[in-house]
Each structure stands twice: as C-alpha cells, then as structure tokens.
Amino acid sequence: MTGHEYRPETGAFEELLGAAGAGLDRILREVPDDPVRQHERWDGLATPLPETGAGTDGAIEALLNDVLPFGTRLTHPRSWAFITTGPSTLPTVAAVVANVAAPQRYTMTAFNLLEEVSLDWLAELCGLGEHMKGVYSSGGSTANLVALGAARQWTLSGRGIDPAASGLDGTQLAIYTSTRTHHTVQRSAGVLGIGRRNVRLVAVDADERMDLEALRDALEADVATGVVPLAVVAAAGTTDTGAIDPLRGAGELAREFGAWFHVDGAYGLPGILDERVAHLYDGLELADSVIVDPHKWLNAPVGIAATFVRDRAILHDAFTQEPAEYLEGSFSAADVAVSLDSIGVPYQDFGVELSSPSRGVQVWAILTELGREGVRARVVQDDDFARYVADRAREHPRLELMLEPTLSICCFRYRPPAGTDPDEVNQLLLRRLLRETDLVISATVVRGAFVLRPCFINPRSTHADVEALVDTVIAIGDDLTAPD
Ligand SMILES: *Cc1c(COP(=O)(O)O)cnc(C)c1O
C-alpha cells in the first residue's frame, strides 16, 4: 500500500458506508464482548504516528476490525444507563448525509430550511406552541448555557446594563433551581460570570419535585439583601428520577420576582406526549426558555440539543457583536438567486457556535419516519417499561420501589433480609449485573438510599428485555444474600 503519494480524494461512500453499515448491524444483533476484556485486540491501536499512510483500504480495514467492534455497550437493546443510548438508524444516516451534502447549516439549502422546519416541529411536538423559536447546539450543556445567557441579557438589560458588552457591572445575581438540577446549570452560571456559588439549590419534596415554599424563601432572602433574581430553572424530567418540577408554581414565582423562567427538558420534554402525565407539564407556557435534547429520548446521534425562546432577538443581543437589527421574521429569501447568495437564518448569531453541522435534518428524519404518533408510541412504551418495573418491585417481597416513576426512569432496589445493609447489597448487585450479564443500568441516591435506576429511552428494547432485568436483579440479589 503506497500512502505517501498525494492523490486527490474522491468518494467511495457506497462501498465504505456499506461495509461500515454491515459492521454496525452486526454489533447491534450480537452482544459484543466488553472492550476491556478484549483489550489485547485493540491495544495495538496505540501506535506511534504513522509516517506513511495505510491508504483508504488499510484504514477502513483497521476501522472495521479493530475499532468498530470495541465501542460501548450502551447501544445494545438491554442498555438503560444514564440518559444515553444508541442513536436510532435513520437519524444516524441523516447525520452522515448532512456531513457531506451540507457540512454547515448555513446558506440556502434544504438542510438550512430543515433546521428551521425541524425546530418548529420540535416545539409543536413538545407542546411549546408556535411562538417559541429555537436554535440547535451540541447538547444540553450548551443549550442551558445559551438559555441562561438569554436570561442574563434580559434581566440586566432591564436594569440598564448590557452584560454581553460590558459585563455584570457589579450586580449580584442569583439563579434558583432544585437540589436535583443538572450540574450544567451551575457550570453555565460559572461561564456567564454569575458564579456557581450563586446558584441556590432549593429543596425537593417527597416526590423529588422542587419545593415552592423553599423557592419563595430563597427568593425573598436574596431580595432582602439586594441580590437580583436572575432566573428560576425548573426541570421537566430530572436526570436522576425523571421528576417534573411544579412548572406553573415555579413560573409564577419567577414572574413575581422579575426573574426569567427556564425549563430544562433535556431528557423529559418529549414525555408530554404521554397523556397519562401530560398534566404535569401544566405551566410550560410560562417558560421564557426551554431546552430539549433530541439525542436523548428522540434517539438522534449525540451532538444535538435545542434551546427555545420567545424571540431570538434576545439571543442575538446576548451572543453577537453584529448590529442588533435582527427581528423575528425579518429573514427573507427575496433577491436570492443561488444558494450562496444568503447565509439563511443567522443561527450563528443565536448561540456560541459559528461552524456547526446541519443538525435539523436528523430531527426532521426522526419525525418524518415516526410522525407525532410514532414518537408518542415510543415514549408511552418507555414509560410503560418503568411502570412495569415499578409494579414488579411493589409486588415482589424481595424488591422495593423507592419512588413512583413519573416518566421512563424507575428507582428500585433489592430488599435484603433484615440486618443486611441494603446499600451495600445493591452496590454489589449492580457491579455483578454489569460484569456478568448483558444488562446495563445505572444507580442514584434517593432520600439517602442507593437505588438501581434504569432509564428507558432505548428504541431497541423489548418487553422481554425489561422482564429479564427484573428477574436478573432478583436472582443476583438472592445469590448475594443466600446463607452460606
Ligand atoms: C443530560 C442533561 C443535561 C445535559 O445535556 P448534555 O446533552 O449531556 O450536555 C442537562 N439537563 C438535564 C436535565 C439532562 O438530563
């Protein structure tokens, strides 16, 4: 293989993607052995920088044989850990197509159009209404940062300060969220100059929802000492338990204290499609900003979240140095004769990314494939999986339901005989589950107790897989606590 002579690159996508596709289908069908157990097979990858290239053939061979089979088990149908799973097939293909056909979201292409179309569809799907306008970014972390950047701009410009231009000007600001908040809220506060310590962590109630009395107390205490309430951040589906904060009450308190109201629905916003829990999203329309991660419950490839606000002018003020002449609806394709005549909707002015892939096509592909009813069916099935685990945990003498599931997360544990520490048994149980079976879940702490925590968003799972999880937890727990 002579790799050292320069040859212009041409496409061989049909052949290479076909081969890669066959490899991907295989790892989804067969449970691959864990990479760590197979490390002698990929240890060889840590070579010095090659002086001469292996050429396309040599590189694809290495990719398919030495790399592809040794990825994560999170893609497998029996994986329900964290809020991470394998992307479904169609949006993954859409992402590859976009990477080549329209590597940037800008200029007048079908991909630029689908950026906007899919944001509007997503807003409608998740019950946000037509007035909410969005922008994509790489994930919930960035989406929260963008939303809280808007909050900072809005709150301080109301006090005659332009924080994007001149900083905070000494104003003491605080953000209010629950103890179950995602840590990216604190990180956003750090990045935005508000300070992580100025994020007030409000207590949660017995259902793991933000306690509104405690929220009011925190707001009042700050206002009494001259601190300006910047934003109230409520979760529509916390990462740990899937609890939905009381959105109406939190939103009304935000209004009362002149603060921005942000709803973090990175994981749980699509849960509104399940009619059994839709009422828990009451008050969502009070939100000044909302985020959702299509790479969570919608099963897009990792790297896509959306921030929605009422008017993107506020994002423009917060994130661009360009003249502030952006008005919602001002963009028009008049006078555009060819795609390169215009950049299209100026997403680069609404966040922190300039170069950015065309991500909307992934969401468009998902919603075109499934429609609203198809997404609803997936969400309902995932919620059903969590409820099934809850029912089994309630009924079985050696299981314990630790929290009624709201969405698709169920917190439960094995109940060992009296005199045995349940935390210790469940920690050992989880380790054995991960080491000895093809079942993958994670854990959290609920009211001081270590609990098992499957999060069902995996589109490849079946009911039999979920049954196997419960049966296996019982079997391992029994084995761990059997008298010897
Ligand atoms: C996952 C998650 C985030 C962070 O999103 P990333 O896409 O992982 O950056 C923020 N908030 C909540 C509630 C989440 O579940």
The ligand as an SDF file (V2000), in Angstrom:
LIG
                    3D

 15 15  0  0  0  0  0  0  0  0999 V2000
  -28.5000   15.3430   30.0780 C   0  0  0  0  0  0  0  0  0  0  0  0
  -28.9950   16.5560   30.7220 C   0  0  0  0  0  0  0  0  0  0  0  0
  -28.3340   17.7860   30.5570 C   0  0  0  0  0  0  0  0  0  0  0  0
  -27.0310   17.9070   29.8130 C   0  0  0  0  0  0  0  0  0  0  0  0
  -27.1840   17.5460   28.4780 O   0  0  0  0  0  0  0  0  0  0  0  0
  -25.9630   17.0430   27.5870 P   0  0  0  0  0  0  0  0  0  0  0  0
  -26.6130   16.8230   26.2780 O   0  0  0  0  0  0  0  0  0  0  0  0
  -25.4560   15.7890   28.2390 O   0  0  0  0  0  0  0  0  0  0  0  0
  -24.9350   18.0980   27.5650 O   0  0  0  0  0  0  0  0  0  0  0  0
  -28.8990   18.9080   31.1270 C   0  0  0  0  0  0  0  0  0  0  0  0
  -30.0400   18.8190   31.8270 N   0  0  0  0  0  0  0  0  0  0  0  0
  -30.6940   17.6550   32.0340 C   0  0  0  0  0  0  0  0  0  0  0  0
  -31.9610   17.6380   32.8350 C   0  0  0  0  0  0  0  0  0  0  0  0
  -30.1940   16.4800   31.4820 C   0  0  0  0  0  0  0  0  0  0  0  0
  -30.8390   15.3140   31.6800 O   0  0  0  0  0  0  0  0  0  0  0  0
  1  2  1  0
  2  3  1  0
  2 14  2  0
  3  4  1  0
  3 10  2  0
  4  5  1  0
  5  6  1  0
  6  7  2  0
  6  8  1  0
  6  9  1  0
 10 11  1  0
 11 12  2  0
 12 13  1  0
 12 14  1  0
 14 15  1  0
M  END
$$$$
